[in-house]
Amino acid sequence: MSFWRSLPPLSRALLLTATASLLLLAGVHLAGFREYVTVLSGTVPVGAAYSWSALAGLLYLTCYFMAVLVAPVLAIWALLLPVMQLLARWV
């Protein structure tokens, strides 16, 4: 039996969500949205509209925080959930 199939459905969903947030950050980063985060300091990249810069900067920042703050918590939770269920059976 594989490790993936041995996980509870909630753990699989949590791991998929964490992976999706990391992939989303990679896609937004490769699209070049990182340069638009400068809107936070009040500067706009040359040749870019302010509204587009604000939207792209907010999207990159949201994806970054999801990947750095939320994804590790989801992954740890997903991996600890089967352990906690196993311990609950013993009690």
Buried (B, 14 or more C-beta within 10 A) or exposed (E): EEEEEEBEEEBBEBBEBBEBBBEBBEEBBEEEBBEBBBBEEEEBBEEBEEEEBBBBBBBBBBBBEBBEEEBEEBBEBBEEBBEEEEEEEEE
